[in-house]
Amino acid sequence: MVVRRHESCAQFMDKNVTNFMSTITSNVKVAKETCTLCMLNMVTNDDLKDREELEDIKNDITTECSSYGTVLEVVMPGFMDDTNTKLMPGGGKVWANFATVEEAKKCKKNLNGRSFADRTVVATFYDTEKFLQRNFE
């Protein structure tokens, strides 16, 4: 196997590494820190089909998040009906709403990248107003 730097990359790298990095990251948006977190990889579609299992998972998540602050609410949208064929908006994601931004930051720092049921958790801040309006994406 032979690995070579692509020609278009080489022209940027030769000029200035800093300029190259700023070109790559110029469109990256930094998430605004809020009281609400959206977490991925905590539940599967199979988990969402079992209401008792879902309630147990929700309690576990609430307990874990409470280690980092006052949790006002945890929401885990599931399926729209008992046929388990169509997910509600945001289905499969978990939202945790905290009393303060600092508590949400602490929770995000500690949960992001950790394993939950052999899956790696991805935690991001989520607009609290959207959360309160139940505008799940």
PEBEL-V212837 format. One record per residue. N is the residue number from 0. PHI is phi in whole degrees, -180 to 180 (none if undefined). PSI is psi in radians with two decimals (999 if undefined). BURIAL is b if it has 16 or more other ideal C-beta (glycine too) atoms within 10 Angstrom, else e. Layout:
n	phi	psi	burial
N	PHI	PSI	BURIAL
N	PHI	PSI	BURIAL
//
This chain:
n	phi	psi	burial
0	none	2.40	e
1	-120	2.29	e
2	-115	2.22	e
3	-132	2.65	e
4	-76	2.34	e
5	-65	2.49	e
6	-56	-0.73	e
7	-66	-0.56	e
8	-71	-0.67	e
9	-61	-0.69	e
10	-65	-0.61	e
11	-73	-0.75	e
12	-64	-0.65	e
13	-68	-0.56	e
14	-71	-1.00	e
15	-173	2.14	e
16	-61	-0.68	e
17	-63	-0.79	e
18	-62	-0.68	e
19	-61	-0.81	e
20	-67	-0.68	e
21	-68	-0.55	e
22	-64	-0.74	e
23	-68	-0.72	e
24	-96	0.08	e
25	-63	-0.50	e
26	-97	0.05	e
27	-78	2.25	e
28	-101	2.34	e
29	-87	2.25	e
30	-67	2.39	e
31	-72	2.32	e
32	-73	2.26	e
33	-134	-3.12	b
34	-82	-0.08	b
35	-119	2.37	b
36	-113	2.54	b
37	-114	2.21	b
38	-121	2.38	b
39	-111	2.80	e
40	69	0.42	b
41	-100	-0.44	b
42	-134	2.65	b
43	-111	2.95	e
44	-61	-0.62	e
45	-63	-0.70	e
46	-60	-0.70	b
47	-68	-0.35	b
48	-78	-0.41	e
49	-106	1.84	e
50	-62	-0.65	e
51	-68	-0.77	e
52	-62	-0.72	e
53	-62	-0.72	e
54	-66	-0.70	e
55	-62	-0.77	e
56	-64	-0.75	b
57	-61	-0.74	b
58	-64	-0.73	e
59	-62	-0.77	e
60	-65	-0.75	b
61	-61	-0.77	e
62	-62	-0.81	e
63	-64	-0.80	b
64	-64	-0.56	b
65	-66	-0.29	e
66	-67	-0.32	e
67	-112	-0.05	b
68	161	-3.02	b
69	-82	1.98	e
70	-90	2.09	b
71	-82	-0.62	e
72	-166	2.53	e
73	-122	2.27	b
74	-124	2.33	b
75	-134	1.55	b
76	-62	2.48	b
77	-120	-2.42	b
78	-85	2.69	b
79	-70	-0.55	e
80	-150	-3.07	e
81	-73	-0.12	e
82	-77	-0.24	e
83	55	0.70	e
84	-115	-0.46	e
85	-125	2.10	e
86	-75	2.55	e
87	-69	2.79	e
88	-55	2.27	e
89	83	0.09	b
90	-58	2.33	b
91	95	-0.15	b
92	-104	2.81	b
93	-125	2.28	b
94	-113	2.38	b
95	-127	2.18	b
96	-108	2.16	b
97	-105	2.88	b
98	-71	-0.57	e
99	-136	2.80	e
100	-64	-0.71	b
101	-59	-0.69	e
102	-67	-0.72	b
103	-64	-0.72	b
104	-61	-0.75	b
105	-64	-0.75	b
106	-65	-0.80	b
107	-58	-0.80	b
108	-60	-0.68	e
109	-86	-0.49	e
110	-95	-0.53	b
111	-62	2.11	e
112	91	-0.16	e
113	-80	2.78	e
114	-89	2.43	e
115	-137	1.98	b
116	55	0.79	e
117	64	0.38	e
118	-124	2.55	e
119	-85	2.17	e
120	-77	2.37	b
121	-117	2.05	e
122	-117	2.31	b
123	-135	2.77	e
124	-74	2.61	b
125	-134	2.50	b
126	-57	2.08	b
127	-64	-0.64	b
128	-62	-0.75	e
129	-62	-0.72	e
130	-60	-0.86	b
131	-64	-0.52	e
132	-86	-0.01	e
133	62	0.61	e
134	-93	1.43	e
135	-94	2.33	b
136	-111	999	e
//
